[in-house]
Amino acid sequence: MARLHRTLLLPVLMTTAVSVACPALAQDAALGADQYITDCAVCHGPGGKGDGVMAKILTVKPADLTVLAKNNGGEYPFLRVFQTIDGRTQVTGHGDRAMPIWGDVFQADSNLPPGSYGSEQMVRSRILELVYYVQSIQEK
């Protein structure tokens, strides 16, 4: 009998977890939209196509952010996008970095000393908001 209750309880818990998480992800994407317009649209463009006002004068053309999933076999490269935005874990073999290291920028903006309680959480939350926003603009 207890096994039956656990079997029935699992789908209820899973549905609850998804319903709680989905609004949070949507909220992160909405917060990320504001962050994107402030920090990214000047190069990547308002729609993420790589056609921002600065794109014409940059040596390296900004990426079209709307096709990241399409160019990755239909899977959104979540971790790669996070690490690209953060920039603090760059692989030196990939050459010079044209994009700002937003992890450092967000750390400086946090008004919290590096390593203090909450400083890294603040940086990561801002990056996650951007990652979820970029995920939300992927072409279908």
N, C-alpha and C positions, 0 to 999 in steps of 0.2 A: 504494500500500500504506500509506504514512504517513497519507494522508487517511482511509483506512478505520479505522485505529487511533484517529485523533482523533475520528472520528464515533462510534465505539463507546465511547470514553473519556468523552465529554461526558455521556451519561446516568448513567454510574457516578459521576462527580464531582458532578452535580446531586443524585443520591440521597444521596450521602454528606453533602453540605452540608445538605440538609433534615434528615437524621437527626441530625446534630450540632446544628443550630439548634433543633429542636423541644424537646428536653429542656431546653435553656437557656431557652427562652421559658416553659416550664412552671415552671422553677425561679424565674424572675423573677416570675411570677404568684403563686407560693407565698410568696415574700419580700414581695411587694406586699400579700398578704392580711394579714400581720401589721402592716404599715405602715398599711393601710386601717383596721383595727380600732383602732389607736392614734390616728390622726389624723382619720379621715373619718367613721367610723360614728356618732359622737355627733350629727352633723347628717344624714348621708345614710342612716343606719340600717344594721344589721348585714348586711342583704341588698341594700343599695344602692337601696332603693325611695323614699328621701327622707323616711323616717319615723323618724329618729333622735330621741333623747330631747330634743334641743334644738330640733327642728323646730317644736314647738308655740309656742315663744316668739320665733322668728325672724320678722322682718318679711318677708323674701323666703324663700319655701319652697324648701328644697334640691331639686335636680334628682333625678329618678328615673334613676339611672345605668344601669339594666338595659335601657333602651329607646333608648340613644344610636344604635346601629346601625339599629334599626327606624325611628327618626325621621329617619334620614339615608339613606333609600333602600336599606337593607340593608348599607351600608358603614360599618364602624366608623370614626369620625372621629379617627383616631390623633393627628394633629398638633394638631387643635383641643383634644383632651383634654389632651395634653401641655402646651400653652400655657395652658390654663385652670388646671391644677394649678400650673404654674410661676408664673403671674401677673405675671411681670416684663415681659411683652410686651403688656400690656393695651392695647386700643384705646380711647382716651379718649372717643370718640364713643358708646361703648356704655354710658356712664353709670357710676355708682358701682359698686364691686366689693363684693359682700356676702361673698364667700369669702376666707379668709386667703390671702396671697401666700406659698405654700409654698416657692417658690424662695428667698425671703429667709429663711424660717424654717429650712429645711434648711441654708442657708449658715451661719447663726448656730450651728446645732447641730454643724456639721462640725469646730469647733475649729481650723479652718485659716483664715488670713487671706484675705479676698477677693483673687482674682487669683493666689494661690499655686498651686504645682503640685499638682494633685489636687483642689483645692477645687471647681471647677466640675464635674469628673467625678463627684465624690461627690454633688453636688446632682442632676445629671442621672440618675445611676444610681438614686437613690431615686425620682425622678419616673417614670422608665421602669418601675420595679417596680410602681408604682401604676397606670400606664397599662395595662400588661399584665394586671394583676389586674382592672381595670374591664372590659377587653376579655373576660376570662374569665367575667364574670357577665352578659353580654348574653343577652337572651331570644332563643330560637330562633324 
